[in-house]
Amino acid sequence: MAGIKQLAGQTLWYGVSSIVPRLLNYLLTPYLTLKLSGASYGDMTLVYALISFLFIIYTYGLETAYFRFSQKEEYAADLYNTTSVSIITSTILLTLILWLFVEPLARITNVPEHPEYIKIALLVVAFDTLAVIPFAKLRQVGRPVKYAVVRISAVLLNIGALYFFLSVSPRLAKSNPNSIFAVISNGNFETAFVIIANALMSLFTLLLLWKEFKAFRWQFNTKLWKEIMIYSSPMLIVGFGGMVNETLDRMMLGWWGVPVSGGSIKDDIGTYGACYKLSILISLSIQAFRLGAEPFFFKQASGENPQRVYARVMKFFVIALCLMFLFVSLYLDVWKHFIQNKSMWAGLKVVPVLLLANMFLGIYYNLSVWYKVTNKISSGAWITIAGTVVTILINYLFIPAYSYVASAWATFFCYLTMMVSCYIWGQKEYPVPYAWKKLLAYIIIVVLLFFLHKWLTILWTNQIFSYTLATMLLLAFGLFILKIEKKEFQKMPVIGKYIR
């Protein structure tokens, strides 16, 4: 239990640093769906899909490799210098090369008329990449408070910049038609402003990390670097495949989609991107868990009976995800108001599917500990490739007929495939005593509760009844879990003493 308490403490801080910024960004969804047209929101969604892909290439698995090699004393003196030199050099070279191919990248991203979006996106990726190793160092030496302060401060700057560009600037233009603000506001620059605000946030983040960033020396251990590359190369495949599974569907909608909403395909992409954000609570939990769990798992690997710790972590993790699934899916009529463009509500039907898909993804991340601590990263690459094949195949076959609904189900089956295959393979290579029957039962129960709520609210379409029933079902599941896992919760810090 001591190990789980440690993970809970780390996850709390990293959760603050991850959840608060992403929650603040999430709260921007109503603002952005109000200020941007459906097509502009679609452009923004496509550009951010590209940013996600490029970030994986730019970082090439160095973050995970840093944590892995930080456990080896013989490399302690050279690790930070070697990884910093490597990532700085590669970032400069990649940015210069890709700058020459901005127009082809714009065509691939389905924004051929706006190559300037790609140029700004390259700056975002470059600044974010340069901050990776300093952030990893903060996590590795156990400084989650500074990590949280930097993350949250940068996001606040982003929000301020967005508000200035999209709200203050138009008002200034209206009061002074001959000013520079009038020129800016008269153009269709909303999507560009969103990306520019992100670039400012990324640069500000790097400046806040300047002390950690400049701490490296231009010293390069070639032997260490080769070992890091051998370890991290499969992680590049894992990461790239993961981004294919997570974001390529937006681009595939642009390539193969036929509009179903009565507007353009960009409107459908914007609808899908906005509705995808409603699965944010589960995504936030997964992100917070990953930030705390990755260094934790490596440290636990050398301890006594780490598999038992991993199994208990999985149990609490799945319970938390089940509660969040119910919290979002049962109150979807409330959450939909975060999307201010009501025409996008047509996509709400995919939200429960995406919630389950992200639940499977979170479980997969938890299961993936076996190939990370055993240095069998290539196994993770094969699992990710299998998920990628499922993603591409389902999207290719069904997007022309079902648009973003096909993309949602492709995400579902992709992460289901990855989760199941990772569990089966992992139990052969590194057995962990997961209580899989009980956890599977919990997932099935919350899905049945969702359908029960949906069925009853169709029979009686009363909003008060819907919210009351949702609350009763959520509380019933919570009490059920407390009863089943009573002994486990009694061992938990703080809340344990209140459970009898």
C-alpha positions as CSV (number, residue, x, y, z in Angstrom):
1,M,0.0,0.0,0.0
2,A,3.0,2.3,0.6
3,G,3.8,2.1,-3.1
4,I,0.2,3.0,-4.1
5,K,0.2,5.9,-1.6
6,Q,3.4,7.2,-3.3
7,L,1.8,6.9,-6.8
8,A,-1.4,8.6,-5.5
9,G,0.7,11.5,-4.2
10,Q,2.6,11.8,-7.5
11,T,-0.5,11.4,-9.6
12,L,-2.3,14.1,-7.5
13,W,0.4,16.7,-8.3
14,Y,0.8,15.6,-11.9
15,G,-3.0,15.5,-12.1
16,V,-3.1,19.1,-11.0
17,S,-0.5,20.0,-13.6
18,S,-2.2,17.9,-16.3
19,I,-5.9,18.2,-15.4
20,V,-6.1,21.9,-14.6
21,P,-4.4,23.1,-17.9
22,R,-6.4,20.6,-20.0
23,L,-9.6,21.5,-18.0
24,L,-9.0,25.1,-18.7
25,N,-8.5,24.3,-22.4
26,Y,-11.7,22.2,-22.2
27,L,-13.5,25.2,-20.8
28,L,-12.4,27.0,-23.9
29,T,-14.5,24.7,-26.0
30,P,-17.7,26.7,-25.6
31,Y,-15.7,29.9,-26.4
32,L,-14.0,28.5,-29.5
33,T,-17.2,26.8,-30.9
34,L,-18.9,30.2,-30.5
35,K,-16.1,32.3,-32.1
36,L,-15.1,29.8,-34.9
37,S,-17.3,28.6,-37.6
38,G,-17.7,24.8,-38.1
39,A,-15.3,24.9,-41.0
40,S,-12.7,26.9,-39.0
41,Y,-13.0,24.6,-36.1
42,G,-12.5,21.8,-38.6
43,D,-9.2,23.4,-39.8
44,M,-8.1,23.8,-36.2
45,T,-8.8,20.1,-35.5
46,L,-6.8,19.1,-38.6
47,V,-3.8,21.2,-37.7
48,Y,-3.7,19.9,-34.1
49,A,-3.8,16.4,-35.5
50,L,-0.7,17.2,-37.5
51,I,1.0,18.7,-34.4
52,S,0.4,15.5,-32.5
53,F,2.0,13.4,-35.3
54,L,5.0,15.7,-35.6
55,F,5.6,15.8,-31.8
56,I,6.0,12.0,-31.8
57,I,8.6,12.2,-34.6
58,Y,10.4,15.1,-32.9
59,T,10.7,13.4,-29.5
60,Y,11.3,9.8,-30.9
61,G,10.7,8.1,-27.5
62,L,13.4,10.0,-25.6
63,E,11.1,10.8,-22.6
64,T,10.5,7.1,-21.8
65,A,14.1,6.3,-22.5
66,Y,15.2,9.0,-20.1
67,F,13.2,7.4,-17.2
68,R,14.5,4.0,-18.1
69,F,18.2,4.9,-18.2
70,S,17.9,7.2,-15.1
71,Q,17.7,4.0,-13.1
72,K,21.3,3.1,-14.2
73,E,23.9,4.7,-12.0
74,E,26.7,4.4,-14.5
75,Y,24.8,6.8,-16.9
76,A,23.6,9.3,-14.3
77,A,26.3,11.9,-15.1
78,D,25.8,11.8,-18.9
79,L,22.1,11.1,-19.4
80,Y,20.8,14.7,-19.2
81,N,23.5,16.1,-21.3
82,T,23.3,13.4,-24.0
83,T,19.5,13.4,-24.3
84,S,19.5,17.3,-24.4
85,V,22.1,17.5,-27.1
86,S,20.3,14.9,-29.1
87,I,16.9,16.5,-29.0
88,I,18.1,20.0,-29.5
89,T,20.1,19.0,-32.6
90,S,17.3,16.9,-34.1
91,T,14.7,19.6,-33.4
92,I,16.6,22.3,-35.3
93,L,17.3,20.0,-38.3
94,L,13.7,18.7,-38.5
95,T,12.2,22.1,-38.3
96,L,14.5,23.5,-41.1
97,I,13.8,20.5,-43.3
98,L,10.0,20.6,-42.8
99,W,9.9,24.3,-43.4
100,L,10.9,23.6,-47.0
101,F,7.9,21.3,-47.4
102,V,5.2,23.5,-45.8
103,E,2.9,23.4,-48.9
104,P,2.9,19.6,-49.3
105,L,2.3,19.3,-45.6
106,A,-0.7,21.7,-45.9
107,R,-2.2,19.6,-48.7
108,I,-1.7,16.3,-46.7
109,T,-3.4,18.0,-43.7
110,N,-6.3,19.1,-45.8
111,V,-5.6,22.9,-45.3
112,P,-3.9,23.6,-48.7
113,E,-5.1,27.2,-48.8
114,H,-3.4,27.9,-45.4
115,P,0.3,26.9,-45.4
116,E,0.9,29.6,-42.8
117,Y,-1.0,27.3,-40.3
118,I,1.8,24.7,-40.8
119,K,4.6,27.2,-40.3
120,I,3.1,28.2,-36.9
121,A,2.5,24.6,-36.1
122,L,6.2,23.8,-36.6
123,L,7.1,26.4,-34.1
124,V,4.7,24.9,-31.6
125,V,6.2,21.5,-32.0
126,A,9.7,22.8,-31.8
127,F,9.2,24.7,-28.6
128,D,7.2,21.8,-27.0
129,T,10.0,19.4,-28.0
130,L,12.7,21.4,-26.4
131,A,10.8,21.4,-23.1
132,V,10.5,17.6,-23.0
133,I,13.8,16.7,-21.3
134,P,13.6,19.6,-18.8
135,F,10.1,18.4,-17.9
136,A,11.3,14.8,-17.7
137,K,14.0,15.9,-15.3
138,L,11.5,17.6,-13.0
139,R,9.5,14.4,-12.9
140,Q,12.5,12.2,-12.4
141,V,13.9,14.2,-9.5
142,G,10.4,14.5,-7.9
143,R,9.6,18.2,-8.4
144,P,5.9,18.0,-9.3
145,V,5.1,21.4,-7.8
146,K,7.2,23.3,-10.3
147,Y,6.0,21.0,-13.0
148,A,2.4,22.0,-12.1
149,V,3.2,25.8,-11.8
150,V,4.9,25.9,-15.3
151,R,2.0,23.9,-17.0
152,I,-0.7,26.0,-15.4
153,S,1.0,29.4,-16.0
154,A,1.5,28.6,-19.6
155,V,-2.1,27.7,-20.2
156,L,-3.3,30.8,-18.5
157,L,-1.1,32.8,-20.9
158,N,-2.7,30.8,-23.8
159,I,-6.2,31.7,-22.6
160,G,-5.3,35.4,-22.3
161,A,-3.8,35.5,-25.8
162,L,-6.8,33.8,-27.3
163,Y,-9.2,36.2,-25.6
164,F,-7.2,39.1,-26.8
165,F,-7.1,37.9,-30.4
166,L,-10.7,36.7,-30.7
167,S,-12.6,39.2,-28.4
168,V,-10.5,42.3,-27.5
169,S,-9.0,42.9,-30.9
170,P,-12.3,43.0,-32.7
171,R,-13.6,45.5,-30.2
172,L,-10.5,47.7,-30.6
173,A,-11.0,47.5,-34.4
174,K,-14.6,48.6,-34.1
175,S,-13.6,51.6,-32.0
176,N,-10.7,52.6,-34.2
177,P,-11.3,51.5,-37.9
178,N,-7.9,52.8,-39.0
179,S,-5.8,50.7,-36.5
180,I,-3.9,47.5,-37.1
181,F,-6.6,45.8,-35.2
182,A,-9.1,46.6,-38.0
183,V,-6.8,44.9,-40.5
184,I,-6.4,41.8,-38.3
185,S,-10.1,41.5,-37.5
186,N,-11.3,41.9,-41.1
187,G,-9.4,38.8,-42.2
188,N,-10.4,35.2,-41.6
189,F,-7.6,34.7,-39.1
190,E,-9.4,32.9,-36.2
191,T,-7.8,29.6,-36.7
192,A,-4.4,31.2,-37.1
193,F,-4.9,33.1,-33.9
194,V,-5.6,29.8,-32.0
195,I,-2.3,28.3,-33.2
196,I,-0.4,31.6,-32.6
197,A,-1.7,31.6,-29.0
198,N,-0.4,28.0,-28.7
199,A,3.0,29.0,-30.0
200,L,3.2,31.8,-27.4
201,M,2.3,29.3,-24.7
202,S,4.9,26.8,-25.9
203,L,7.6,29.5,-26.0
204,F,6.6,30.8,-22.5
205,T,6.8,27.2,-21.2
206,L,10.4,26.9,-22.4
207,L,11.3,30.2,-20.8
208,L,9.9,29.1,-17.5
209,L,12.0,26.0,-17.8
210,W,15.1,28.0,-18.7
211,K,17.0,27.0,-15.5
212,E,16.6,23.3,-16.3
213,F,17.1,23.8,-20.0
214,K,20.4,25.6,-19.7
215,A,21.7,23.2,-17.1
216,F,22.9,20.8,-19.7
217,R,26.4,20.8,-21.1
218,W,27.5,20.1,-24.7
219,Q,28.8,16.7,-23.7
220,F,27.8,13.7,-25.7
221,N,28.2,10.1,-24.6
222,T,28.0,8.2,-27.9
223,K,27.8,4.7,-26.3
224,L,24.9,5.8,-24.1
225,W,23.1,7.5,-27.1
226,K,23.3,4.3,-29.1
227,E,21.8,2.3,-26.3
228,I,19.0,5.0,-25.9
229,M,18.3,4.8,-29.6
230,I,18.0,1.0,-29.5
231,Y,15.6,1.3,-26.6
232,S,13.6,4.3,-27.9
233,S,13.3,3.3,-31.6
234,P,10.4,0.9,-31.0
235,M,8.9,3.6,-28.8
236,L,8.8,5.9,-31.9
237,I,6.7,3.2,-33.6
238,V,4.5,2.9,-30.5
239,G,4.1,6.6,-30.3
240,F,3.5,7.2,-34.0
241,G,1.1,4.3,-34.1
242,G,-0.7,5.7,-31.1
243,M,-1.1,9.1,-32.8
244,V,-2.4,7.3,-35.9
245,N,-5.0,5.6,-33.7
246,E,-5.9,8.8,-31.9
247,T,-5.9,11.6,-34.5
248,L,-5.5,10.3,-38.0
249,D,-9.2,9.8,-38.3
250,R,-9.6,13.5,-38.6
251,M,-7.4,13.6,-41.6
252,M,-9.1,10.5,-43.1
253,L,-12.4,12.2,-42.8
254,G,-10.9,14.9,-45.0
255,W,-9.6,12.4,-47.5
256,W,-12.6,10.0,-47.8
257,G,-15.5,11.6,-46.0
258,V,-18.8,12.7,-47.6
259,P,-20.7,15.4,-45.7
260,V,-23.6,14.1,-43.6
261,S,-24.6,17.2,-41.7
262,G,-25.8,19.3,-44.6
263,G,-22.6,21.4,-44.6
264,S,-19.1,20.7,-45.7
265,I,-16.7,17.9,-44.7
266,K,-14.8,20.5,-42.7
267,D,-18.0,21.1,-40.7
268,D,-18.2,17.3,-40.0
269,I,-14.5,17.3,-38.9
270,G,-15.3,20.2,-36.6
271,T,-18.3,18.4,-35.1
272,Y,-16.3,15.3,-34.5
273,G,-13.4,17.3,-32.9
274,A,-15.8,19.2,-30.6
275,C,-17.7,16.0,-29.5
276,Y,-14.4,14.2,-29.0
277,K,-13.5,16.8,-26.3
278,L,-16.5,15.6,-24.3
279,S,-14.6,12.5,-23.4
280,I,-12.1,14.8,-21.8
281,L,-12.6,13.6,-18.2
282,I,-11.4,10.1,-19.0
283,S,-8.6,11.5,-21.1
284,L,-7.5,13.8,-18.3
285,S,-7.4,10.9,-15.8
286,I,-5.3,8.8,-18.2
287,Q,-2.9,11.7,-18.8
288,A,-2.5,12.3,-15.0
289,F,-2.0,8.6,-14.4
290,R,0.7,8.3,-17.1
291,L,2.7,11.2,-15.8
292,G,2.8,9.8,-12.3
293,A,2.9,6.1,-13.2
294,E,5.7,5.9,-15.8
295,P,8.6,6.8,-13.3
296,F,6.7,5.0,-10.5
297,F,6.5,1.7,-12.5
298,F,10.2,1.7,-13.3
299,K,11.1,2.3,-9.6
300,Q,8.7,-0.5,-8.5
301,A,10.1,-3.0,-11.0
302,S,13.2,-3.5,-8.7
303,G,11.1,-3.8,-5.6
304,E,9.5,-6.8,-3.9
305,N,6.6,-8.3,-5.8
306,P,5.9,-5.4,-8.1
307,Q,3.2,-7.3,-9.9
308,R,1.0,-7.2,-6.9
309,V,1.3,-3.4,-6.8
310,Y,0.5,-3.2,-10.5
311,A,-2.6,-5.3,-10.1
312,R,-3.9,-3.1,-7.2
313,V,-3.2,0.1,-9.2
314,M,-5.2,-1.3,-12.1
315,K,-8.2,-2.0,-9.9
316,F,-8.4,1.5,-8.5
317,F,-7.8,2.9,-12.0
318,V,-10.6,1.0,-13.6
319,I,-13.0,1.9,-10.8
320,A,-12.2,5.6,-11.4
321,L,-12.7,5.3,-15.1
322,C,-16.1,3.6,-14.7
323,L,-17.3,6.4,-12.4
324,M,-16.2,9.0,-15.0
325,F,-17.9,7.1,-17.8
326,L,-21.1,7.3,-15.9
327,F,-20.6,10.9,-14.9
328,V,-20.2,12.1,-18.5
329,S,-22.6,9.7,-20.3
330,L,-25.5,10.0,-17.9
331,Y,-25.3,13.8,-17.9
332,L,-24.6,14.3,-21.6
333,D,-27.5,16.8,-21.9
334,V,-25.5,19.0,-19.5
335,W,-22.1,18.5,-21.1
336,K,-23.4,19.2,-24.6
337,H,-23.7,22.9,-23.6
338,F,-19.9,23.2,-23.6
339,I,-20.4,23.1,-27.4
340,Q,-22.0,26.5,-28.2
341,N,-22.5,25.7,-31.8
342,K,-25.8,23.7,-31.6
343,S,-25.3,22.3,-35.1
344,M,-22.5,20.3,-33.7
345,W,-24.8,18.5,-31.2
346,A,-25.7,16.1,-34.1
347,G,-22.4,14.4,-33.2
348,L,-23.3,13.7,-29.5
349,K,-24.2,10.1,-30.4
350,V,-20.6,9.2,-30.7
351,V,-19.6,10.4,-27.2
352,P,-20.4,7.2,-25.3
353,V,-18.5,5.2,-27.8
354,L,-15.4,7.5,-27.5
355,L,-15.7,7.3,-23.7
356,L,-15.5,3.5,-23.8
357,A,-12.7,3.7,-26.3
358,N,-10.6,6.0,-24.1
359,M,-11.3,3.7,-21.1
360,F,-9.8,0.9,-23.1
361,L,-6.8,3.1,-23.9
362,G,-6.3,3.9,-20.3
363,I,-6.4,0.2,-19.3
364,Y,-3.9,-0.5,-22.2
365,Y,-1.5,2.1,-20.8
366,N,-1.7,0.4,-17.4
367,L,-1.1,-3.0,-19.0
368,S,1.8,-1.8,-21.1
369,V,4.0,-1.8,-18.0
370,W,5.1,-5.3,-18.7
371,Y,7.0,-4.6,-22.0
372,K,8.5,-1.3,-20.6
373,V,10.0,-2.9,-17.5
374,T,11.2,-6.0,-19.4
375,N,12.8,-4.0,-22.2
376,K,10.5,-5.6,-24.8
377,I,9.4,-2.4,-26.4
378,S,9.2,-4.1,-29.8
379,S,6.2,-6.0,-28.4
380,G,4.4,-2.7,-27.8
381,A,5.2,-1.6,-31.3
382,W,3.5,-4.8,-32.7
383,I,0.5,-4.2,-30.5
384,T,0.2,-0.6,-31.7
385,I,0.6,-1.6,-35.3
386,A,-2.3,-4.1,-34.9
387,G,-4.4,-1.2,-33.6
388,T,-3.3,1.0,-36.5
389,V,-4.4,-1.6,-39.0
390,V,-7.8,-1.7,-37.3
391,T,-8.1,2.1,-37.4
392,I,-7.2,2.5,-41.0
393,L,-9.3,-0.4,-42.2
394,I,-12.5,0.6,-40.5
395,N,-12.1,4.2,-41.4
396,Y,-11.3,3.4,-45.0
397,L,-14.3,1.0,-45.4
398,F,-16.9,3.0,-43.5
399,I,-16.1,6.7,-43.5
400,P,-17.7,7.2,-47.0
401,A,-21.0,5.9,-45.7
402,Y,-21.0,6.9,-42.0
403,S,-18.6,9.8,-41.7
404,Y,-17.4,10.5,-38.2
405,V,-19.6,7.7,-36.7
406,A,-17.3,5.3,-38.4
407,S,-14.2,7.1,-37.0
408,A,-15.7,6.8,-33.4
409,W,-16.2,3.0,-33.8
410,A,-12.8,2.6,-35.4
411,T,-11.3,4.2,-32.3
412,F,-13.4,1.9,-30.1
413,F,-12.3,-1.3,-31.8
414,C,-8.7,-0.1,-32.2
415,Y,-8.2,0.4,-28.4
416,L,-10.2,-2.8,-27.6
417,T,-7.8,-4.7,-29.8
418,M,-4.8,-3.2,-28.2
419,M,-6.1,-3.7,-24.7
420,V,-6.9,-7.4,-25.2
421,S,-3.8,-8.3,-27.1
422,C,-1.6,-6.4,-24.5
423,Y,-3.2,-8.4,-21.7
424,I,-2.9,-11.8,-23.3
425,W,0.7,-11.2,-24.4
426,G,1.7,-9.6,-21.1
427,Q,0.4,-12.5,-19.1
428,K,2.7,-14.9,-21.0
429,E,5.8,-12.7,-20.7
430,Y,5.3,-11.0,-17.3
431,P,2.3,-12.4,-15.4
432,V,0.4,-9.8,-13.2
433,P,-2.5,-11.0,-11.0
434,Y,-5.1,-8.6,-12.4
435,A,-8.6,-9.2,-11.1
436,W,-9.8,-9.1,-14.7
437,K,-13.2,-10.9,-14.2
438,K,-14.2,-8.4,-11.5
439,L,-12.9,-5.4,-13.6
440,L,-14.7,-6.6,-16.7
441,A,-17.9,-7.0,-14.7
442,Y,-17.6,-3.3,-13.5
443,I,-17.2,-2.1,-17.1
444,I,-20.2,-4.2,-18.3
445,I,-22.3,-2.9,-15.3
446,V,-21.7,0.8,-16.2
447,V,-22.5,0.2,-19.8
448,L,-25.8,-1.5,-18.8
449,L,-26.6,1.4,-16.5
450,F,-26.0,3.8,-19.4
451,F,-28.4,1.9,-21.6
452,L,-31.0,1.7,-18.8
453,H,-30.9,5.4,-18.4
454,K,-31.2,6.0,-22.2
455,W,-34.1,3.6,-22.5
456,L,-36.1,5.1,-19.5
457,T,-35.5,8.6,-20.7
458,I,-36.8,7.7,-24.1
459,L,-40.0,6.4,-22.5
460,W,-40.3,9.6,-20.5
461,T,-38.6,12.6,-21.9
462,N,-38.6,14.8,-18.8
463,Q,-35.3,16.6,-18.0
464,I,-35.8,16.5,-14.2
465,F,-36.5,12.8,-14.4
466,S,-33.4,12.3,-16.6
467,Y,-31.1,14.1,-14.1
468,T,-32.6,12.5,-11.0
469,L,-32.3,9.0,-12.6
470,A,-28.7,9.7,-13.6
471,T,-27.8,10.8,-10.0
472,M,-29.5,7.7,-8.6
473,L,-27.7,5.3,-10.9
474,L,-24.3,7.0,-10.3
475,L,-24.8,6.9,-6.5
476,A,-26.0,3.3,-6.7
477,F,-22.9,2.2,-8.6
478,G,-20.6,4.1,-6.2
479,L,-22.3,2.4,-3.2
480,F,-22.0,-0.9,-4.9
481,I,-18.3,-0.4,-5.4
482,L,-17.8,0.6,-1.8
483,K,-19.5,-2.5,-0.7
484,I,-17.5,-4.8,-2.9
485,E,-14.1,-3.2,-2.4
486,K,-14.7,-2.2,1.3
487,K,-11.5,-3.7,2.6
488,E,-9.4,-2.1,-0.1
489,F,-10.8,1.3,0.5
490,Q,-10.3,1.0,4.3
491,K,-6.6,0.7,3.6
492,M,-6.6,4.0,1.6
493,P,-5.1,7.1,3.2
494,V,-7.5,9.8,4.4
495,I,-10.8,8.2,3.2
496,G,-10.1,4.8,4.8
497,K,-10.9,5.9,8.3
498,Y,-14.4,7.0,7.2
499,I,-15.3,3.6,5.7
500,R,-16.7,1.1,8.2
